[in-house]
Amino acid sequence: MTLGKYEVTERCQAAGVRAMPVQSAEDRVEHDPQLRQREMYLEIEHPALGVHKVQNAPFKMSETPAMNHLPSPLIGQHTREIVEGLLGYGHEEMRAGFANGTFWPVKRPRLPYLEEMLR
C-alpha cells in the first residue's frame, strides 16, 4: 500500500512478472513514462483555451517525423480562406452568406474573430 502504481509496475517487470498500472486519462497524459518519452502529449498555445496538452502523432518515422505543432482551429477560423480562396467567391458574397445564414446561423451571435473577418 505504500508503493505507487508505477513503482509496483517497475518492480514486477524487473522480476519478470508482466504488469501494467491501471491508468486514468490524467495518468496517461501526465505520468505515463513511455508516453512521456515518446512525446505523445505536447503543450500547445490555443487562442481560446490557453496552454493545453494535445495528443501528438501516435507514430514515429525517422525519415519524415510528424509533430502536431498547431492548435485545433476555432469555429469558422478558415471560412474566408475556403470561401474566397478555394471557392472563389468575393468578400461581399461571403458577407452575404453570413447575413443569410449560409455560413453561420442567423440567430447565433457571431464570435469577435468572425466579425473581424467580415470587415
Order of alpha helices (4+ residues) and beta strands (2+ residues): alpha-alpha-alpha-beta-beta-alpha-alpha
